[in-house]
Amino acid sequence: MMQIMLTWSRDADVHVRRLASEGVRIRLPWAKKLTVALERFEEFRALLTNLKDDPSRFVQKSVGNNLNDLFKEAPDKAVAIVRDWEAKPCSKATQWIIRHGSRSPKSKAP
């Protein structure tokens, strides 16, 4: 399924890209906790990285929520993603996602 989500993260349709992000969320408020992001972290990181510069705020919000969930479950992994993204020049979309993903008290982006 992760391979399908990775493909969807590059789709032209904003709703398909949003689905790719939401489909791997760790802590959806209305669903059972998913651990695929932790179990298949490199694919999860690749999916979020594919979406980090998405022009749609609809997708950006989902990616930020994903990052926020990761900060709560595995802060070291969330920090690794943020550091990797910040190692290169960040788009405004990526900067917004990092701020949105770091909004919880447990979230401390570098």
N, C-alpha and C positions, 0 to 999 in steps of 0.2 A: 504494500500500500504506500510506503514511503516513496517509492519510485514514481508512482502515479502523482502523489502530492508534489514532488519535485517538478514533474512535467507541468502540472497545473500552475505552479508558481511562476511559470514563464508564459502563461496563456495571455492572449490579447484581451480577453473579457475580464473586466475588473471583478465581477462576481465569482469567477472561477479562481482568480488569484486570492480573493478573500477567503474562499472555501479552503484553499490549500493551507492558509495560515490557521484558520479556525479549526480545521480538521486535526491539527496536532497540538492544540492548546492543552496545557496540563490541567488547568483549573477553570473549566467553563462553569459558570454559576449554576447552570441547570443540568449538568451531566456529571457522571462519575469521573473521578480523577484519572487522567491518562498518564502513563509512564513512558510512552514511546519516545518522547523527547529526550529522556534520560538514557533509555536503553539504546537508542540509535542516534546518539548525540551529533555525530559528524554530519549525518544526513539532515537532521533538524537544523543544525547551524547553516548548512548549505541552503536550505529552504528559506530561512530568515534572511540570509545574505542576498539571495535572489530578489527578495522583496524590499530590502532596506531603502532603495531609492525609488520606490513606486510613487508615481505622481498623484495617486488617489489617496486622500485623507482617510477614506473608507478602509483601504488596505493598511495604510500606515498605523491607524488606531489598533487594528488587529495584531500587527507585528509588535507594537509597543505593549499591548496586553500580554502577548506571548512572552516577551522579554521580562515583564513584571512578574508573571507566573514563575518563570525560571529563577528570578532573583529570590523568590520565596522558597523554592524547592532545592536549588543548587546554586547558591550565590557565586561560587567560584567559576562555574560554567558561564553564568551570565556576564561576569566581569571579563572572562576570556573573549566572549563575542564582542563586547563593547570595545575592548582594547584593540582587537583585530580591526574593527570598523574604523576606529579613531586613528589607526596607524597610517591611514591614507586620508587624503582630503575628503571631508564629509559633505554630502549635499545637505541642503536645508531639510529635506525629508528625513535623512538619517539622523540629523541633530534633533529633530522633533521626536522621532521614535525613541531615541536614547533618553531624552527628558521624560517622555510619557512612560517608558518602561522602568524608569528609576524613581517613580513618584511615591512609592510606598516607603514607610520608615525602614523596613528591612532592606530596601534597595539602596545600595551605595555604589553608583557608577564611579569609575575612577576619575 
